[in-house]
Amino acid sequence: MRQKNWRFVLAGGMLIVFAVGFFLIMLSIVHQSNDPAGMMRIVGQLSSGAIGLAAVLIVAGLIGKEI
C-alpha cells in the first residue's frame, strides 16, 4: 500500500503559485529594462523551470511512498 506524500504536493502547489507571481511581478516592471525581450526570456525560462520542478514534486507526492 502506498501512502501519498502531502508535503511534496503542497510544496509543488506553493512553488507554482510563487512562479506565476514572480512572472506577473516581473511582467509589470519589464518596461524599465534596457532589454525587455531578453529580460522576459530569462524570466520565462526561470518560471517554466520552477513550474516543471513543481509538477515533478506533485507527481512524486501523489505516487507516494511504500510503507
Protein Blocks (a to p, Z undefined) as FASTA:
>chain_A
ZZddfklmmmmmmmmmmmmmmmmmmmmmmmmpmblmlmmmmmmmmmmmmmmmmmmmmmmm
mnopaZZ
